[in-house]
Amino acid sequence: MTPDVFKYLVSAAYVALVFYLSWVGMRRTRDVRGFSIGNKDMSPYVIGITLAASIASTATFVINPGFVYVHGLSAYLHYGVAGSLGILTAFLVLTRGFLRLGESHNALTIPQWIYCRYRHRGLSLFFAFINLLSITFVVLILVGCSLLVTGLFPVDQKTALVLVLLFVFSYVLMGGTYAHAYTNTLQGVMMMAITALLFVQGFKYLGDAPLDALRAVGADYAAAFNPSSDLYFSFFSVFLSGFIVTFALMLQPHILTKVLYLRSERDIGKFIGTTVVVGTLFTLMLMLGFYARLAGLEIDAQDTVVREYLLHEFSGDPLGQYLLVLIFLTLLAAGMSTLDGILVSLSAMVVNDIVEPLFGARINGLALSRWVLVAVGVIGVALAWNPPPLIGLFAQKGVYGLAAASTVPILFGVLLRRDMPLWVVGGAALVALLTHLGLNLSGRVANPAVSATWAILASLLVGVAGLVWHRGLAAGRGSRAGESAPGA
């Protein structure tokens, strides 16, 4: 069997298996709740793999290794070390409280969770609309997947873009959350195997002294804080921003709502453990940035580093060509595993948190959620048709803004049991969004993680100061009321 025949047979088998799992999911999806979060009958291990695959996505498997290729060790520490610690901390801090409140109010989405916690429709609508910023990550994934398809099949990037869109949207339209979870489990297992293979295969470039190998590229390239980098040059830009922003990114709708899939709090330990172990393995894909640099590859387009490295390593001999097919399919699966999660969460959010509150419940929510998917697909392709030069930074501008705005309302909502004034959480969220966009879009801060971190810190300051001031006013009113009472 020639490599070309193998390529088409394996691709067809993968597509058939994904559609079969989607069909199974469709049989279990009877209403918009089942489409959004399932029927709470999935294993915590399945949910953990699903979540780890959603977190890793095209960013970790295709785009972020390009940052490591260009900026060196500082970029690896930012995404691989600080980011991993942020993920672990977020789930340890938030999972139990988020699940408890979501269970008590049957919440399906983050804006609905916000409404249940703060009892204000305007605030939940605000979050529903800013969650539409997730479309920037849809664009990143579509572009990343289209680059991989062009490395696998003889098609141009725009054709690849449409093919990826049609495939992912068709199977998500069928089964919603079940299709997303079942296919993500398959994709997650593929991603684990290929990550281990690529990590071991390329480690030869690091040799017995990895730091010495990096220093051979340049002293700055091997530095924890790269003085020649405009993105990762200090403790703040490498570690602090990586930790804080990744913590906040776990508040994205396609990530934190996975907690609502769990049957009960008893499953939390298995869920977090699976997510952390699998997710840590996935971060090894960032090593491909080092491997491509040490292999001597000169790659002008940063976003194509992974594709060019794989073609360089595996296209030279017949066995490598067979492996290349499996690797490219797995990297495509990595992107699709996040894309389908975002699509499910976006469609559920638009129906539950925008359409129904504004226009009433006289709609077929399941049918409308599928139409919303179609609309998101059209918008995503339009934005991805002529993408910006660095698609990773483009996606970070939108997604990090969403993460920054979500931090105070969700963090305070989980950790503080008492009622909070709306102006505190709403004001903190608005400050975060405007600060991030103002710093980044104005060009004052090049790294979106840094601008988002400053935004989150400003938001926390506003939130804490607002709570202290509010409680001081309440204590003063209580004191005056006691003094004016008879017999005081």
C-alpha positions as CSV (number, residue, x, y, z in Angstrom):
1,M,0.0,0.0,0.0
2,T,1.4,3.3,-1.0
3,P,1.6,6.3,1.4
4,D,-1.0,8.1,-0.6
5,V,-3.5,5.3,-0.5
6,F,-2.8,4.8,3.2
7,K,-3.4,8.5,3.7
8,Y,-6.9,8.5,2.2
9,L,-7.9,5.2,3.8
10,V,-6.9,6.3,7.3
11,S,-8.5,9.7,6.8
12,A,-11.8,8.1,5.7
13,A,-11.7,5.7,8.7
14,Y,-11.2,8.6,11.1
15,V,-14.1,10.6,9.5
16,A,-16.3,7.6,9.6
17,L,-15.5,6.9,13.3
18,V,-16.1,10.5,14.3
19,F,-19.5,10.5,12.5
20,Y,-20.4,7.2,14.2
21,L,-19.7,8.7,17.6
22,S,-21.7,11.8,16.7
23,W,-24.6,9.6,15.6
24,V,-24.4,7.9,19.0
25,G,-24.4,11.3,20.6
26,M,-27.4,12.4,18.6
27,R,-29.5,9.5,19.9
28,R,-28.8,10.7,23.4
29,T,-29.6,14.4,22.7
30,R,-33.2,15.1,23.2
31,D,-33.3,18.8,24.3
32,V,-31.2,21.9,24.6
33,R,-29.9,20.8,28.1
34,G,-28.6,17.5,26.7
35,F,-27.1,19.4,23.7
36,S,-25.4,21.8,26.1
37,I,-24.0,19.7,29.0
38,G,-25.3,16.2,28.5
39,N,-27.4,14.2,30.9
40,K,-24.8,13.8,33.6
41,D,-24.1,10.2,32.8
42,M,-20.5,10.5,31.6
43,S,-17.5,9.1,33.4
44,P,-15.2,11.7,35.1
45,Y,-12.3,10.2,33.2
46,V,-14.0,10.9,29.9
47,I,-14.8,14.4,31.0
48,G,-11.2,14.9,32.1
49,I,-9.7,13.8,28.8
50,T,-12.3,15.9,27.0
51,L,-11.3,19.0,29.0
52,A,-7.6,18.4,28.6
53,A,-8.0,18.1,24.8
54,S,-10.1,21.2,24.8
55,I,-7.5,23.2,26.7
56,A,-4.6,22.0,24.6
57,S,-6.2,22.5,21.1
58,T,-4.5,24.0,18.1
59,A,-2.8,26.6,20.2
60,T,-0.6,24.1,22.1
61,F,-0.2,21.6,19.2
62,V,0.2,24.0,16.2
63,I,0.5,27.7,17.1
64,N,2.4,28.0,20.4
65,P,5.4,25.9,19.3
66,G,6.0,28.8,16.9
67,F,6.5,31.2,19.8
68,V,9.0,28.8,21.3
69,Y,10.8,28.6,18.0
70,V,11.2,32.4,17.8
71,H,11.6,33.4,21.5
72,G,13.2,30.3,23.1
73,L,13.1,29.1,26.7
74,S,11.2,32.1,27.9
75,A,8.2,31.2,25.7
76,Y,8.3,27.6,26.9
77,L,8.3,28.6,30.5
78,H,5.4,31.0,29.8
79,Y,3.2,28.4,28.2
80,G,4.4,25.1,29.6
81,V,5.3,25.9,33.2
82,A,3.5,29.0,34.3
83,G,0.4,28.0,32.2
84,S,0.2,24.5,33.7
85,L,0.4,25.8,37.2
86,G,-2.4,28.3,36.4
87,I,-4.6,25.5,35.1
88,L,-4.1,23.3,38.2
89,T,-4.7,26.2,40.6
90,A,-7.9,27.3,38.8
91,F,-9.5,23.9,39.0
92,L,-8.4,23.3,42.6
93,V,-9.9,26.7,43.7
94,L,-13.0,26.9,41.5
95,T,-14.4,23.4,40.7
96,R,-16.3,22.5,43.8
97,G,-18.0,25.9,44.4
98,F,-18.8,26.3,40.7
99,L,-20.3,22.8,40.5
100,R,-22.3,23.3,43.7
101,L,-24.0,26.5,42.6
102,G,-24.5,25.2,39.0
103,E,-26.2,22.1,40.4
104,S,-28.5,24.0,42.7
105,H,-29.8,26.2,39.9
106,N,-29.5,23.8,36.9
107,A,-27.1,26.2,35.1
108,L,-26.2,25.3,31.5
109,T,-23.7,28.2,30.7
110,I,-21.4,30.7,32.4
111,P,-23.8,33.7,31.8
112,Q,-26.6,31.6,33.3
113,W,-24.4,30.8,36.2
114,I,-23.7,34.5,36.6
115,Y,-27.4,35.2,36.6
116,C,-28.0,32.5,39.2
117,R,-25.3,33.9,41.4
118,Y,-26.0,37.7,41.2
119,R,-29.7,37.7,40.1
120,H,-29.4,40.4,37.5
121,R,-30.3,39.9,33.9
122,G,-28.3,42.8,32.7
123,L,-25.1,41.4,34.1
124,S,-25.7,38.0,32.5
125,L,-26.5,39.6,29.2
126,F,-23.2,41.5,29.3
127,F,-21.3,38.3,29.8
128,A,-23.3,36.5,27.1
129,F,-22.3,39.2,24.6
130,I,-18.6,39.4,25.6
131,N,-18.4,35.6,25.5
132,L,-18.8,36.1,21.8
133,L,-15.2,37.1,21.8
134,S,-14.5,33.4,21.8
135,I,-15.0,33.7,18.0
136,T,-11.4,34.9,17.8
137,F,-10.3,31.4,19.1
138,V,-12.5,29.8,16.5
139,V,-10.6,31.7,13.9
140,L,-7.2,30.5,15.3
141,I,-8.3,26.9,15.2
142,L,-9.7,27.2,11.7
143,V,-6.5,28.7,10.4
144,G,-4.3,26.2,12.3
145,C,-6.3,23.2,11.0
146,S,-6.3,24.6,7.4
147,L,-2.5,24.8,7.5
148,L,-2.3,21.1,8.6
149,V,-4.7,20.1,5.8
150,T,-2.5,21.7,3.2
151,G,0.4,19.7,4.5
152,L,-1.6,16.5,4.2
153,F,-3.7,16.9,1.0
154,P,-3.0,18.8,-2.2
155,V,-5.4,21.6,-1.6
156,D,-5.0,25.4,-1.0
157,Q,-5.5,26.9,2.4
158,K,-9.0,28.4,1.6
159,T,-10.3,25.1,0.4
160,A,-8.9,23.5,3.5
161,L,-10.6,26.1,5.6
162,V,-14.0,25.2,4.2
163,L,-13.4,21.5,4.5
164,V,-12.5,21.7,8.2
165,L,-15.5,23.9,8.9
166,L,-17.9,21.6,7.1
167,F,-16.5,18.5,8.9
168,V,-16.5,19.8,12.4
169,F,-19.8,21.6,12.2
170,S,-21.6,18.7,10.7
171,Y,-20.7,16.3,13.5
172,V,-21.4,18.9,16.3
173,L,-24.7,19.7,14.7
174,M,-25.7,16.1,15.1
175,G,-24.8,15.3,18.7
176,G,-23.9,18.5,20.7
177,T,-22.1,17.7,24.0
178,Y,-22.2,13.9,23.5
179,A,-20.6,14.2,20.1
180,H,-18.0,16.7,21.6
181,A,-17.2,14.4,24.5
182,Y,-17.1,11.1,22.7
183,T,-15.0,12.5,19.8
184,N,-12.7,14.4,22.2
185,T,-12.0,11.2,24.0
186,L,-11.0,9.5,20.8
187,Q,-9.0,12.6,19.8
188,G,-7.4,12.9,23.2
189,V,-6.1,9.4,23.1
190,M,-4.6,10.0,19.6
191,M,-3.1,13.3,20.9
192,M,-1.4,11.5,23.9
193,A,0.2,8.9,21.7
194,I,1.5,11.3,19.1
195,T,2.8,13.8,21.7
196,A,4.8,11.0,23.3
197,L,6.1,9.9,19.9
198,L,7.2,13.4,18.8
199,F,8.7,14.3,22.1
200,V,10.9,11.2,22.1
201,Q,11.7,11.3,18.3
202,G,13.0,14.9,18.5
203,F,14.8,14.8,21.8
204,K,18.0,13.9,19.8
205,Y,18.4,17.6,19.0
206,L,18.8,18.4,22.7
207,G,21.3,15.7,23.4
208,D,22.8,15.1,26.8
209,A,22.9,18.8,27.7
210,P,19.7,20.5,26.6
211,L,20.6,24.0,28.0
212,D,23.9,23.9,26.1
213,A,22.1,23.0,22.9
214,L,19.8,26.1,23.4
215,R,22.8,28.3,24.3
216,A,24.3,27.3,20.9
217,V,21.4,29.1,19.3
218,G,22.1,32.2,21.4
219,A,22.4,33.3,25.0
220,D,19.1,35.2,24.9
221,Y,17.4,32.1,23.4
222,A,18.4,30.0,26.4
223,A,17.5,32.7,29.0
224,A,14.5,32.4,31.2
225,F,13.8,36.0,30.5
226,N,14.8,36.8,26.9
227,P,16.1,40.4,26.7
228,S,15.8,40.5,22.9
229,S,12.1,39.4,23.0
230,D,9.3,41.9,22.9
231,L,6.9,39.4,24.5
232,Y,8.8,37.3,27.1
233,F,11.5,39.5,28.7
234,S,10.8,39.7,32.5
235,F,9.4,37.7,35.4
236,F,6.1,39.5,34.9
237,S,5.8,38.7,31.2
238,V,7.1,35.1,31.5
239,F,5.8,33.7,34.8
240,L,3.3,36.0,36.5
241,S,1.3,36.8,33.3
242,G,1.4,33.2,32.2
243,F,0.1,32.0,35.5
244,I,-2.6,34.6,36.0
245,V,-3.9,34.6,32.4
246,T,-4.1,30.8,32.2
247,F,-5.9,30.7,35.5
248,A,-8.4,33.2,34.0
249,L,-8.6,31.3,30.8
250,M,-10.1,28.3,32.7
251,L,-13.2,30.6,33.0
252,Q,-13.9,30.4,29.3
253,P,-17.3,28.9,28.5
254,H,-16.0,25.8,26.7
255,I,-13.7,25.0,29.6
256,L,-15.3,25.7,33.0
257,T,-18.7,24.5,31.9
258,K,-17.2,21.0,31.6
259,V,-17.5,21.0,35.4
260,L,-21.3,20.9,35.0
261,Y,-21.0,17.6,33.1
262,L,-20.0,15.9,36.4
263,R,-22.6,13.7,38.2
264,S,-21.6,14.9,41.7
265,E,-18.8,16.4,43.8
266,R,-17.5,12.8,44.4
267,D,-16.2,12.8,40.8
268,I,-14.1,16.0,41.2
269,G,-10.8,14.3,42.2
270,K,-10.9,11.9,39.3
271,F,-11.8,14.7,36.9
272,I,-9.0,17.0,38.0
273,G,-6.4,14.3,38.2
274,T,-7.2,13.1,34.7
275,T,-7.2,16.7,33.3
276,V,-3.8,17.5,34.9
277,V,-2.0,14.3,33.9
278,V,-3.2,14.4,30.3
279,G,-2.8,18.2,30.0
280,T,0.8,18.0,31.3
281,L,1.6,15.4,28.7
282,F,0.2,17.7,26.0
283,T,2.5,20.6,26.9
284,L,5.4,18.5,25.6
285,M,4.3,19.5,22.1
286,L,5.9,22.9,22.8
287,M,9.2,21.1,22.5
288,L,8.8,21.0,18.7
289,G,9.6,24.7,18.7
290,F,13.1,23.9,20.1
291,Y,13.5,20.9,17.8
292,A,12.7,23.0,14.7
293,R,15.2,25.6,15.7
294,L,18.0,23.1,16.6
295,A,17.3,21.2,13.3
296,G,18.5,24.4,11.5
297,L,15.2,25.1,9.8
298,E,14.7,28.7,8.6
299,I,11.0,29.4,8.8
300,D,9.6,32.8,8.0
301,A,6.0,32.3,9.0
302,Q,5.9,31.5,12.7
303,D,2.5,29.9,12.5
304,T,3.8,27.2,10.1
305,V,6.7,26.0,12.3
306,V,5.0,22.7,13.3
307,R,3.9,21.9,9.8
308,E,7.4,22.6,8.3
309,Y,9.2,20.7,11.1
310,L,7.0,17.6,10.6
311,L,7.5,17.7,6.8
312,H,11.2,18.0,7.3
313,E,11.4,15.1,9.7
314,F,9.0,12.5,8.2
315,S,8.6,13.1,4.5
316,G,12.0,11.7,3.5
317,D,11.3,7.9,3.8
318,P,8.3,5.7,3.2
319,L,7.8,4.8,6.9
320,G,8.0,8.5,7.8
321,Q,5.3,9.2,5.3
322,Y,3.0,6.7,6.9
323,L,3.7,8.2,10.3
324,L,3.2,11.7,8.9
325,V,-0.4,10.8,8.0
326,L,-1.2,9.7,11.5
327,I,0.6,12.8,13.0
328,F,-1.2,15.3,10.8
329,L,-4.6,13.7,11.5
330,T,-3.9,13.8,15.3
331,L,-2.9,17.5,15.1
332,L,-6.2,18.1,13.2
333,A,-8.0,16.2,16.0
334,A,-6.3,18.5,18.5
335,G,-7.9,21.6,16.9
336,M,-11.2,20.0,16.4
337,S,-11.4,18.9,20.0
338,T,-11.4,22.5,21.1
339,L,-13.4,23.9,18.1
340,D,-16.4,21.6,18.8
341,G,-16.4,22.5,22.5
342,I,-16.4,26.2,21.7
343,L,-19.2,25.7,19.2
344,V,-21.4,23.8,21.7
345,S,-20.9,26.4,24.4
346,L,-21.4,29.4,22.1
347,S,-24.6,28.0,20.6
348,A,-26.0,27.0,24.0
349,M,-25.1,30.5,25.4
350,V,-26.8,32.4,22.6
351,V,-30.0,30.4,23.0
352,N,-30.1,30.3,26.8
353,D,-28.7,33.7,27.7
354,I,-29.5,36.1,24.8
355,V,-32.5,34.8,22.7
356,E,-34.7,33.4,25.5
357,P,-34.2,36.3,28.0
358,L,-34.8,38.9,25.2
359,F,-37.5,37.2,23.2
360,G,-39.1,34.7,25.6
361,A,-39.1,30.9,25.6
362,R,-41.5,30.5,22.6
363,I,-38.7,28.9,20.5
364,N,-37.4,25.5,19.8
365,G,-34.1,25.8,21.7
366,L,-32.5,22.7,20.3
367,A,-33.2,23.7,16.7
368,L,-32.1,27.3,17.3
369,S,-28.9,26.2,18.9
370,R,-28.0,24.3,15.7
371,W,-28.8,27.4,13.6
372,V,-26.5,29.4,15.8
373,L,-23.7,27.0,15.0
374,V,-24.2,27.7,11.3
375,A,-24.0,31.4,11.9
376,V,-20.8,31.1,14.0
377,G,-19.3,29.0,11.2
378,V,-20.0,31.6,8.6
379,I,-18.5,34.4,10.7
380,G,-15.5,32.3,11.6
381,V,-14.7,31.5,8.0
382,A,-15.1,35.2,7.0
383,L,-12.6,36.3,9.7
384,A,-10.2,33.4,8.9
385,W,-10.3,34.0,5.1
386,N,-7.4,36.5,5.2
387,P,-5.9,35.9,8.7
388,P,-3.5,38.3,10.3
389,P,0.2,37.4,10.2
390,L,0.4,36.1,13.8
391,I,-3.0,34.3,14.4
392,G,-1.9,33.4,18.0
393,L,-1.7,37.0,19.1
394,F,-5.0,37.8,17.2
395,A,-6.8,35.1,19.2
396,Q,-5.3,36.2,22.5
397,K,-6.6,39.7,22.1
398,G,-10.2,38.6,22.2
399,V,-10.0,35.5,24.4
400,Y,-7.8,37.1,27.1
401,G,-10.2,40.1,27.2
402,L,-13.0,37.6,28.0
403,A,-10.9,35.8,30.6
404,A,-9.9,39.1,32.3
405,A,-13.6,40.3,32.5
406,S,-14.7,37.0,33.9
407,T,-12.2,36.7,36.7
408,V,-13.7,38.8,39.5
409,P,-17.4,37.8,39.0
410,I,-16.6,34.1,38.9
411,L,-13.8,34.1,41.5
412,F,-15.8,36.3,44.0
413,G,-19.0,34.3,43.2
414,V,-17.3,31.0,44.1
415,L,-15.2,32.1,47.1
416,L,-17.5,34.6,48.8
417,R,-20.9,33.3,49.9
418,R,-22.5,36.6,50.9
419,D,-24.4,38.8,48.5
420,M,-22.3,41.4,46.7
421,P,-23.5,44.7,45.2
422,L,-23.9,44.6,41.4
423,W,-21.8,47.7,40.8
424,V,-18.8,46.0,42.4
425,V,-18.7,42.9,40.2
426,G,-20.0,44.6,37.1
427,G,-17.6,47.5,37.5
428,A,-14.6,45.2,38.0
429,A,-15.5,43.2,34.9
430,L,-15.8,46.4,32.8
431,V,-12.5,47.8,34.1
432,A,-10.8,44.5,33.2
433,L,-12.1,44.4,29.6
434,L,-11.4,48.1,28.9
435,T,-7.9,48.0,30.5
436,H,-6.9,44.9,28.4
437,L,-8.2,46.2,25.1
438,G,-6.9,49.7,25.8
439,L,-3.3,48.6,26.6
440,N,-3.1,46.0,23.8
441,L,-5.0,47.6,20.9
442,S,-3.2,51.0,21.5
443,G,0.2,49.2,21.1
444,R,1.4,50.1,24.5
445,V,1.7,46.4,25.5
446,A,2.6,44.0,22.7
447,N,2.0,40.8,24.7
448,P,-1.8,40.2,25.2
449,A,-1.0,38.1,28.3
450,V,0.7,41.1,29.9
451,S,-2.1,43.5,29.1
452,A,-4.7,41.0,30.4
453,T,-2.7,40.5,33.6
454,W,-2.6,44.2,34.3
455,A,-6.3,44.2,33.6
456,I,-7.0,41.4,36.0
457,L,-5.0,43.0,38.7
458,A,-6.8,46.3,38.2
459,S,-10.1,44.5,38.3
460,L,-9.2,42.7,41.5
461,L,-8.2,46.0,43.1
462,V,-11.5,47.6,42.0
463,G,-13.5,44.6,43.3
464,V,-11.7,44.4,46.7
465,A,-11.9,48.2,47.2
466,G,-15.5,48.2,46.3
467,L,-16.4,45.4,48.7
468,V,-14.4,47.1,51.6
469,W,-16.1,50.4,50.9
470,H,-19.6,48.8,50.7
471,R,-19.1,46.9,53.9
472,G,-17.8,50.1,55.6
473,L,-21.0,51.9,54.5
474,A,-23.2,49.0,55.7
475,A,-21.4,49.0,59.1
476,G,-21.8,52.7,59.4
477,R,-25.5,52.5,58.7
478,G,-25.9,49.7,61.2
479,S,-24.1,51.7,63.8
480,R,-26.3,54.8,63.3
481,A,-29.4,52.7,63.3
482,G,-28.3,51.2,66.7
483,E,-27.6,54.6,68.1
484,S,-31.1,56.0,67.1
485,A,-33.0,52.9,68.4
486,P,-34.9,53.3,71.7
487,G,-32.7,52.5,74.6
488,A,-29.5,52.6,72.6
